[in-house]
């Protein structure tokens, strides 16, 4: 399961992906998607960003492109 989320975030490129879009597209619950995302953050594979009040995630290989 984590690889599905990581692949979706990587495919979103430098713009990243909103948590809401991730769990809807991957058919996860919001709680499940948030936990998977936080696990990937802890593993150093993605970074968490905030846009207004929405959680966004971006793959570390795209971080330099996004800033």
PyMOL Python script that loads the backbone (N, CA, C, O; Angstrom):
from pymol import cmd

cmd.read_pdbstr("""\
ATOM      1  N   UNK A   1       0.796  -1.204   0.000  1.00  0.00           N
ATOM      2  CA  UNK A   1       0.000   0.000   0.000  1.00  0.00           C
ATOM      3  C   UNK A   1       0.843   1.276   0.000  1.00  0.00           C
ATOM      4  O   UNK A   1       0.537   2.199  -0.755  1.00  0.00           O
ATOM      5  N   UNK A   2       1.891   1.358   0.820  1.00  0.00           N
ATOM      6  CA  UNK A   2       2.676   2.599   0.792  1.00  0.00           C
ATOM      7  C   UNK A   2       3.267   2.893  -0.579  1.00  0.00           C
ATOM      8  O   UNK A   2       3.414   4.054  -0.960  1.00  0.00           O
ATOM      9  N   UNK A   3       3.607   1.840  -1.323  1.00  0.00           N
ATOM     10  CA  UNK A   3       4.193   2.073  -2.644  1.00  0.00           C
ATOM     11  C   UNK A   3       3.176   2.692  -3.601  1.00  0.00           C
ATOM     12  O   UNK A   3       3.558   3.471  -4.475  1.00  0.00           O
ATOM     13  N   UNK A   4       1.901   2.365  -3.457  1.00  0.00           N
ATOM     14  CA  UNK A   4       0.876   2.986  -4.303  1.00  0.00           C
ATOM     15  C   UNK A   4       0.803   4.484  -4.044  1.00  0.00           C
ATOM     16  O   UNK A   4       0.710   5.281  -4.977  1.00  0.00           O
ATOM     17  N   UNK A   5       0.846   4.858  -2.767  1.00  0.00           N
ATOM     18  CA  UNK A   5       0.785   6.276  -2.427  1.00  0.00           C
ATOM     19  C   UNK A   5       2.055   6.982  -2.880  1.00  0.00           C
ATOM     20  O   UNK A   5       1.985   8.073  -3.444  1.00  0.00           O
ATOM     21  N   UNK A   6       3.201   6.383  -2.644  1.00  0.00           N
ATOM     22  CA  UNK A   6       4.467   6.989  -3.052  1.00  0.00           C
ATOM     23  C   UNK A   6       4.505   7.177  -4.561  1.00  0.00           C
ATOM     24  O   UNK A   6       4.933   8.228  -5.038  1.00  0.00           O
ATOM     25  N   UNK A   7       4.068   6.187  -5.316  1.00  0.00           N
ATOM     26  CA  UNK A   7       4.034   6.312  -6.776  1.00  0.00           C
ATOM     27  C   UNK A   7       3.108   7.440  -7.223  1.00  0.00           C
ATOM     28  O   UNK A   7       3.440   8.180  -8.148  1.00  0.00           O
ATOM     29  N   UNK A   8       1.959   7.577  -6.579  1.00  0.00           N
ATOM     30  CA  UNK A   8       1.018   8.644  -6.930  1.00  0.00           C
ATOM     31  C   UNK A   8       1.634  10.015  -6.650  1.00  0.00           C
ATOM     32  O   UNK A   8       1.479  10.941  -7.446  1.00  0.00           O
ATOM     33  N   UNK A   9       2.329  10.145  -5.524  1.00  0.00           N
ATOM     34  CA  UNK A   9       2.960  11.416  -5.190  1.00  0.00           C
ATOM     35  C   UNK A   9       4.099  11.715  -6.150  1.00  0.00           C
ATOM     36  O   UNK A   9       4.262  12.856  -6.581  1.00  0.00           O
ATOM     37  N   UNK A  10       4.886  10.706  -6.488  1.00  0.00           N
ATOM     38  CA  UNK A  10       5.983  10.906  -7.446  1.00  0.00           C
ATOM     39  C   UNK A  10       5.449  11.323  -8.811  1.00  0.00           C
ATOM     40  O   UNK A  10       6.043  12.177  -9.470  1.00  0.00           O
ATOM     41  N   UNK A  11       4.345  10.739  -9.240  1.00  0.00           N
ATOM     42  CA  UNK A  11       3.772  11.060 -10.543  1.00  0.00           C
ATOM     43  C   UNK A  11       3.215  12.479 -10.591  1.00  0.00           C
ATOM     44  O   UNK A  11       3.086  13.056 -11.671  1.00  0.00           O
ATOM     45  N   UNK A  12       2.888  13.040  -9.442  1.00  0.00           N
ATOM     46  CA  UNK A  12       2.355  14.400  -9.423  1.00  0.00           C
ATOM     47  C   UNK A  12       3.436  15.444  -9.678  1.00  0.00           C
ATOM     48  O   UNK A  12       3.129  16.613  -9.912  1.00  0.00           O
ATOM     49  N   UNK A  13       4.692  15.031  -9.634  1.00  0.00           N
ATOM     50  CA  UNK A  13       5.798  15.916  -9.977  1.00  0.00           C
ATOM     51  C   UNK A  13       6.039  16.997  -8.946  1.00  0.00           C
ATOM     52  O   UNK A  13       5.767  16.817  -7.759  1.00  0.00           O
ATOM     53  N   UNK A  14       6.557  18.129  -9.415  1.00  0.00           N
ATOM     54  CA  UNK A  14       6.949  19.221  -8.534  1.00  0.00           C
ATOM     55  C   UNK A  14       5.753  19.914  -7.884  1.00  0.00           C
ATOM     56  O   UNK A  14       5.919  20.616  -6.886  1.00  0.00           O
ATOM     57  N   UNK A  15       4.563  19.731  -8.428  1.00  0.00           N
ATOM     58  CA  UNK A  15       3.384  20.368  -7.834  1.00  0.00           C
ATOM     59  C   UNK A  15       2.898  19.625  -6.604  1.00  0.00           C
ATOM     60  O   UNK A  15       2.174  20.193  -5.787  1.00  0.00           O
ATOM     61  N   UNK A  16       3.282  18.373  -6.458  1.00  0.00           N
ATOM     62  CA  UNK A  16       2.851  17.587  -5.307  1.00  0.00           C
ATOM     63  C   UNK A  16       1.409  17.148  -5.433  1.00  0.00           C
ATOM     64  O   UNK A  16       0.775  17.331  -6.472  1.00  0.00           O
ATOM     65  N   UNK A  17       0.895  16.560  -4.351  1.00  0.00           N
ATOM     66  CA  UNK A  17      -0.469  16.043  -4.362  1.00  0.00           C
ATOM     67  C   UNK A  17      -1.140  16.356  -3.031  1.00  0.00           C
ATOM     68  O   UNK A  17      -0.531  16.239  -1.968  1.00  0.00           O
ATOM     69  N   UNK A  18      -2.387  16.750  -3.109  1.00  0.00           N
ATOM     70  CA  UNK A  18      -3.167  17.016  -1.901  1.00  0.00           C
ATOM     71  C   UNK A  18      -3.587  15.698  -1.273  1.00  0.00           C
ATOM     72  O   UNK A  18      -3.905  14.739  -1.975  1.00  0.00           O
ATOM     73  N   UNK A  19      -3.588  15.657   0.037  1.00  0.00           N
ATOM     74  CA  UNK A  19      -3.987  14.441   0.743  1.00  0.00           C
ATOM     75  C   UNK A  19      -5.385  14.000   0.323  1.00  0.00           C
ATOM     76  O   UNK A  19      -5.635  12.812   0.119  1.00  0.00           O
ATOM     77  N   UNK A  20      -6.285  14.958   0.197  1.00  0.00           N
ATOM     78  CA  UNK A  20      -7.672  14.637  -0.182  1.00  0.00           C
ATOM     79  C   UNK A  20      -7.731  13.943  -1.543  1.00  0.00           C
ATOM     80  O   UNK A  20      -8.446  12.955  -1.715  1.00  0.00           O
ATOM     81  N   UNK A  21      -6.979  14.465  -2.501  1.00  0.00           N
ATOM     82  CA  UNK A  21      -6.958  13.843  -3.828  1.00  0.00           C
ATOM     83  C   UNK A  21      -6.354  12.447  -3.764  1.00  0.00           C
ATOM     84  O   UNK A  21      -6.823  11.528  -4.435  1.00  0.00           O
ATOM     85  N   UNK A  22      -5.318  12.294  -2.958  1.00  0.00           N
ATOM     86  CA  UNK A  22      -4.670  10.989  -2.835  1.00  0.00           C
ATOM     87  C   UNK A  22      -5.637   9.936  -2.314  1.00  0.00           C
ATOM     88  O   UNK A  22      -5.784   8.872  -2.915  1.00  0.00           O
ATOM     89  N   UNK A  23      -6.295  10.227  -1.199  1.00  0.00           N
ATOM     90  CA  UNK A  23      -7.146   9.174  -0.639  1.00  0.00           C
ATOM     91  C   UNK A  23      -8.371   8.904  -1.487  1.00  0.00           C
ATOM     92  O   UNK A  23      -8.884   7.785  -1.494  1.00  0.00           O
ATOM     93  N   UNK A  24      -8.846   9.905  -2.198  1.00  0.00           N
ATOM     94  CA  UNK A  24      -9.983   9.652  -3.093  1.00  0.00           C
ATOM     95  C   UNK A  24      -9.580   8.805  -4.296  1.00  0.00           C
ATOM     96  O   UNK A  24     -10.283   7.865  -4.666  1.00  0.00           O
ATOM     97  N   UNK A  25      -8.439   9.145  -4.907  1.00  0.00           N
ATOM     98  CA  UNK A  25      -7.990   8.425  -6.096  1.00  0.00           C
ATOM     99  C   UNK A  25      -7.512   7.011  -5.784  1.00  0.00           C
ATOM    100  O   UNK A  25      -7.632   6.114  -6.619  1.00  0.00           O
ATOM    101  N   UNK A  26      -6.974   6.810  -4.588  1.00  0.00           N
ATOM    102  CA  UNK A  26      -6.435   5.505  -4.228  1.00  0.00           C
ATOM    103  C   UNK A  26      -7.413   4.657  -3.422  1.00  0.00           C
ATOM    104  O   UNK A  26      -7.094   3.536  -3.026  1.00  0.00           O
ATOM    105  N   UNK A  27      -8.603   5.197  -3.182  1.00  0.00           N
ATOM    106  CA  UNK A  27      -9.645   4.497  -2.419  1.00  0.00           C
ATOM    107  C   UNK A  27      -9.192   4.106  -1.017  1.00  0.00           C
ATOM    108  O   UNK A  27      -9.434   2.990  -0.557  1.00  0.00           O
ATOM    109  N   UNK A  28      -8.524   5.055  -0.342  1.00  0.00           N
ATOM    110  CA  UNK A  28      -8.139   4.887   1.051  1.00  0.00           C
ATOM    111  C   UNK A  28      -9.066   5.749   1.899  1.00  0.00           C
ATOM    112  O   UNK A  28      -9.685   6.687   1.398  1.00  0.00           O
ATOM    113  N   UNK A  29      -9.156   5.427   3.177  1.00  0.00           N
ATOM    114  CA  UNK A  29      -9.832   6.341   4.091  1.00  0.00           C
ATOM    115  C   UNK A  29      -8.886   7.509   4.352  1.00  0.00           C
ATOM    116  O   UNK A  29      -7.679   7.393   4.139  1.00  0.00           O
ATOM    117  N   UNK A  30      -9.427   8.624   4.809  1.00  0.00           N
ATOM    118  CA  UNK A  30      -8.586   9.787   5.103  1.00  0.00           C
ATOM    119  C   UNK A  30      -7.572   9.448   6.190  1.00  0.00           C
ATOM    120  O   UNK A  30      -6.406   9.834   6.101  1.00  0.00           O
ATOM    121  N   UNK A  31      -8.014   8.734   7.204  1.00  0.00           N
ATOM    122  CA  UNK A  31      -7.127   8.348   8.308  1.00  0.00           C
ATOM    123  C   UNK A  31      -6.000   7.446   7.818  1.00  0.00           C
ATOM    124  O   UNK A  31      -4.841   7.636   8.189  1.00  0.00           O
ATOM    125  N   UNK A  32      -6.335   6.483   6.999  1.00  0.00           N
ATOM    126  CA  UNK A  32      -5.346   5.554   6.455  1.00  0.00           C
ATOM    127  C   UNK A  32      -4.339   6.291   5.569  1.00  0.00           C
ATOM    128  O   UNK A  32      -3.136   6.044   5.661  1.00  0.00           O
ATOM    129  N   UNK A  33      -4.817   7.179   4.727  1.00  0.00           N
ATOM    130  CA  UNK A  33      -3.937   7.928   3.829  1.00  0.00           C
ATOM    131  C   UNK A  33      -3.007   8.845   4.619  1.00  0.00           C
ATOM    132  O   UNK A  33      -1.824   8.951   4.296  1.00  0.00           O
ATOM    133  N   UNK A  34      -3.525   9.503   5.642  1.00  0.00           N
ATOM    134  CA  UNK A  34      -2.698  10.394   6.457  1.00  0.00           C
ATOM    135  C   UNK A  34      -1.594   9.602   7.147  1.00  0.00           C
ATOM    136  O   UNK A  34      -0.446  10.046   7.181  1.00  0.00           O
ATOM    137  N   UNK A  35      -1.925   8.440   7.695  1.00  0.00           N
ATOM    138  CA  UNK A  35      -0.921   7.625   8.380  1.00  0.00           C
ATOM    139  C   UNK A  35       0.146   7.141   7.401  1.00  0.00           C
ATOM    140  O   UNK A  35       1.336   7.182   7.714  1.00  0.00           O
ATOM    141  N   UNK A  36      -0.266   6.688   6.230  1.00  0.00           N
ATOM    142  CA  UNK A  36       0.707   6.255   5.219  1.00  0.00           C
ATOM    143  C   UNK A  36       1.618   7.402   4.812  1.00  0.00           C
ATOM    144  O   UNK A  36       2.829   7.224   4.682  1.00  0.00           O
ATOM    145  N   UNK A  37       1.036   8.579   4.613  1.00  0.00           N
ATOM    146  CA  UNK A  37       1.824   9.743   4.221  1.00  0.00           C
ATOM    147  C   UNK A  37       2.825  10.110   5.316  1.00  0.00           C
ATOM    148  O   UNK A  37       3.985  10.398   5.022  1.00  0.00           O
ATOM    149  N   UNK A  38       2.388  10.100   6.567  1.00  0.00           N
ATOM    150  CA  UNK A  38       3.301  10.427   7.660  1.00  0.00           C
ATOM    151  C   UNK A  38       4.415   9.392   7.792  1.00  0.00           C
ATOM    152  O   UNK A  38       5.545   9.736   8.138  1.00  0.00           O
ATOM    153  N   UNK A  39       4.105   8.141   7.521  1.00  0.00           N
ATOM    154  CA  UNK A  39       5.141   7.098   7.524  1.00  0.00           C
ATOM    155  C   UNK A  39       6.171   7.360   6.426  1.00  0.00           C
ATOM    156  O   UNK A  39       7.369   7.170   6.634  1.00  0.00           O
ATOM    157  N   UNK A  40       5.698   7.798   5.256  1.00  0.00           N
ATOM    158  CA  UNK A  40       6.610   8.111   4.152  1.00  0.00           C
ATOM    159  C   UNK A  40       7.447   9.354   4.458  1.00  0.00           C
ATOM    160  O   UNK A  40       8.602   9.444   4.041  1.00  0.00           O
ATOM    161  N   UNK A  41       6.868  10.310   5.185  1.00  0.00           N
ATOM    162  CA  UNK A  41       7.629  11.491   5.616  1.00  0.00           C
ATOM    163  C   UNK A  41       8.728  11.058   6.566  1.00  0.00           C
ATOM    164  O   UNK A  41       9.877  11.476   6.424  1.00  0.00           O
ATOM    165  N   UNK A  42       8.381  10.218   7.541  1.00  0.00           N
ATOM    166  CA  UNK A  42       9.373   9.730   8.509  1.00  0.00           C
ATOM    167  C   UNK A  42      10.487   8.950   7.830  1.00  0.00           C
ATOM    168  O   UNK A  42      11.634   8.982   8.277  1.00  0.00           O
ATOM    169  N   UNK A  43      10.154   8.253   6.756  1.00  0.00           N
ATOM    170  CA  UNK A  43      11.149   7.477   6.009  1.00  0.00           C
ATOM    171  C   UNK A  43      12.006   8.371   5.122  1.00  0.00           C
ATOM    172  O   UNK A  43      12.989   7.907   4.544  1.00  0.00           O
ATOM    173  N   UNK A  44      11.646   9.646   5.008  1.00  0.00           N
ATOM    174  CA  UNK A  44      12.422  10.584   4.210  1.00  0.00           C
ATOM    175  C   UNK A  44      12.150  10.514   2.715  1.00  0.00           C
ATOM    176  O   UNK A  44      12.956  10.996   1.919  1.00  0.00           O
ATOM    177  N   UNK A  45      11.027   9.922   2.322  1.00  0.00           N
ATOM    178  CA  UNK A  45      10.707   9.754   0.904  1.00  0.00           C
ATOM    179  C   UNK A  45       9.859  10.891   0.340  1.00  0.00           C
ATOM    180  O   UNK A  45       9.895  11.168  -0.859  1.00  0.00           O
ATOM    181  N   UNK A  46       9.099  11.544   1.215  1.00  0.00           N
ATOM    182  CA  UNK A  46       8.270  12.662   0.796  1.00  0.00           C
ATOM    183  C   UNK A  46       8.365  13.764   1.844  1.00  0.00           C
ATOM    184  O   UNK A  46       8.825  13.531   2.962  1.00  0.00           O
ATOM    185  N   UNK A  47       7.925  14.977   1.471  1.00  0.00           N
ATOM    186  CA  UNK A  47       7.849  16.099   2.405  1.00  0.00           C
ATOM    187  C   UNK A  47       6.415  16.576   2.480  1.00  0.00           C
ATOM    188  O   UNK A  47       5.670  16.535   1.500  1.00  0.00           O
ATOM    189  N   UNK A  48       6.047  17.026   3.660  1.00  0.00           N
ATOM    190  CA  UNK A  48       4.709  17.567   3.861  1.00  0.00           C
ATOM    191  C   UNK A  48       4.748  19.072   3.650  1.00  0.00           C
ATOM    192  O   UNK A  48       5.660  19.748   4.126  1.00  0.00           O
ATOM    193  N   UNK A  49       3.783  19.585   2.953  1.00  0.00           N
ATOM    194  CA  UNK A  49       3.627  21.027   2.722  1.00  0.00           C
ATOM    195  C   UNK A  49       2.189  21.393   3.071  1.00  0.00           C
ATOM    196  O   UNK A  49       1.303  20.538   3.084  1.00  0.00           O
ATOM    197  N   UNK A  50       1.972  22.663   3.349  1.00  0.00           N
ATOM    198  CA  UNK A  50       0.622  23.160   3.602  1.00  0.00           C
ATOM    199  C   UNK A  50       0.315  24.254   2.598  1.00  0.00           C
ATOM    200  O   UNK A  50       1.118  25.165   2.397  1.00  0.00           O
ATOM    201  N   UNK A  51      -0.829  24.166   1.978  1.00  0.00           N
ATOM    202  CA  UNK A  51      -1.305  25.188   1.059  1.00  0.00           C
ATOM    203  C   UNK A  51      -2.661  25.630   1.589  1.00  0.00           C
ATOM    204  O   UNK A  51      -3.634  24.877   1.544  1.00  0.00           O
ATOM    205  N   UNK A  52      -2.714  26.857   2.090  1.00  0.00           N
ATOM    206  CA  UNK A  52      -3.868  27.311   2.870  1.00  0.00           C
ATOM    207  C   UNK A  52      -4.021  26.357   4.051  1.00  0.00           C
ATOM    208  O   UNK A  52      -3.141  26.292   4.909  1.00  0.00           O
ATOM    209  N   UNK A  53      -5.111  25.627   4.103  1.00  0.00           N
ATOM    210  CA  UNK A  53      -5.295  24.677   5.197  1.00  0.00           C
ATOM    211  C   UNK A  53      -5.255  23.232   4.716  1.00  0.00           C
ATOM    212  O   UNK A  53      -5.643  22.326   5.453  1.00  0.00           O
ATOM    213  N   UNK A  54      -4.799  23.010   3.506  1.00  0.00           N
ATOM    214  CA  UNK A  54      -4.772  21.667   2.925  1.00  0.00           C
ATOM    215  C   UNK A  54      -3.380  21.049   3.028  1.00  0.00           C
ATOM    216  O   UNK A  54      -2.369  21.720   2.817  1.00  0.00           O
ATOM    217  N   UNK A  55      -3.347  19.771   3.354  1.00  0.00           N
ATOM    218  CA  UNK A  55      -2.087  19.029   3.412  1.00  0.00           C
ATOM    219  C   UNK A  55      -1.686  18.596   2.012  1.00  0.00           C
ATOM    220  O   UNK A  55      -2.484  18.013   1.279  1.00  0.00           O
ATOM    221  N   UNK A  56      -0.451  18.884   1.650  1.00  0.00           N
ATOM    222  CA  UNK A  56       0.100  18.486   0.369  1.00  0.00           C
ATOM    223  C   UNK A  56       1.369  17.697   0.615  1.00  0.00           C
ATOM    224  O   UNK A  56       2.062  17.915   1.609  1.00  0.00           O
ATOM    225  N   UNK A  57       1.668  16.796  -0.270  1.00  0.00           N
ATOM    226  CA  UNK A  57       2.881  16.001  -0.153  1.00  0.00           C
ATOM    227  C   UNK A  57       3.619  16.019  -1.475  1.00  0.00           C
ATOM    228  O   UNK A  57       3.017  15.978  -2.548  1.00  0.00           O
ATOM    229  N   UNK A  58       4.935  16.080  -1.375  1.00  0.00           N
ATOM    230  CA  UNK A  58       5.779  16.134  -2.562  1.00  0.00           C
ATOM    231  C   UNK A  58       6.933  15.162  -2.368  1.00  0.00           C
ATOM    232  O   UNK A  58       7.508  15.073  -1.283  1.00  0.00           O
ATOM    233  N   UNK A  59       7.264  14.442  -3.421  1.00  0.00           N
ATOM    234  CA  UNK A  59       8.381  13.493  -3.362  1.00  0.00           C
ATOM    235  C   UNK A  59       9.690  14.267  -3.225  1.00  0.00           C
ATOM    236  O   UNK A  59       9.856  15.326  -3.830  1.00  0.00           O
ATOM    237  N   UNK A  60      10.612  13.740  -2.436  1.00  0.00           N
ATOM    238  CA  UNK A  60      11.861  14.467  -2.165  1.00  0.00           C
ATOM    239  C   UNK A  60      12.651  14.742  -3.435  1.00  0.00           C
ATOM    240  O   UNK A  60      13.385  15.729  -3.489  1.00  0.00           O
ATOM    241  N   UNK A  61      12.529  13.914  -4.443  1.00  0.00           N
ATOM    242  CA  UNK A  61      13.266  14.173  -5.675  1.00  0.00           C
ATOM    243  C   UNK A  61      12.748  15.387  -6.437  1.00  0.00           C
ATOM    244  O   UNK A  61      13.408  15.868  -7.357  1.00  0.00           O
ATOM    245  N   UNK A  62      11.567  15.886  -6.059  1.00  0.00           N
ATOM    246  CA  UNK A  62      10.985  17.057  -6.714  1.00  0.00           C
ATOM    247  C   UNK A  62      10.998  18.301  -5.830  1.00  0.00           C
ATOM    248  O   UNK A  62      10.501  19.349  -6.241  1.00  0.00           O
ATOM    249  N   UNK A  63      11.552  18.206  -4.640  1.00  0.00           N
ATOM    250  CA  UNK A  63      11.516  19.332  -3.702  1.00  0.00           C
ATOM    251  C   UNK A  63      12.220  20.555  -4.261  1.00  0.00           C
ATOM    252  O   UNK A  63      11.676  21.656  -4.170  1.00  0.00           O
ATOM    253  N   UNK A  64      13.395  20.410  -4.829  1.00  0.00           N
ATOM    254  CA  UNK A  64      14.134  21.555  -5.372  1.00  0.00           C
ATOM    255  C   UNK A  64      13.382  22.233  -6.511  1.00  0.00           C
ATOM    256  O   UNK A  64      13.486  23.448  -6.681  1.00  0.00           O
ATOM    257  N   UNK A  65      12.631  21.470  -7.287  1.00  0.00           N
ATOM    258  CA  UNK A  65      11.867  22.026  -8.400  1.00  0.00           C
ATOM    259  C   UNK A  65      10.685  22.844  -7.898  1.00  0.00           C
ATOM    260  O   UNK A  65      10.247  23.786  -8.558  1.00  0.00           O
ATOM    261  N   UNK A  66      10.167  22.477  -6.719  1.00  0.00           N
ATOM    262  CA  UNK A  66       8.945  23.101  -6.198  1.00  0.00           C
ATOM    263  C   UNK A  66       9.211  24.416  -5.487  1.00  0.00           C
ATOM    264  O   UNK A  66       8.298  25.231  -5.351  1.00  0.00           O
ATOM    265  N   UNK A  67      10.432  24.645  -5.029  1.00  0.00           N
ATOM    266  CA  UNK A  67      10.685  25.855  -4.256  1.00  0.00           C
ATOM    267  C   UNK A  67      11.080  27.015  -5.124  1.00  0.00           C
ATOM    268  O   UNK A  67      11.327  28.109  -4.617  1.00  0.00           O
TER     269      UNK A  67
END
""", "prot")
cmd.dss("prot")
cmd.show_as("cartoon", "prot")
cmd.util.cbc("prot")
cmd.orient("prot")
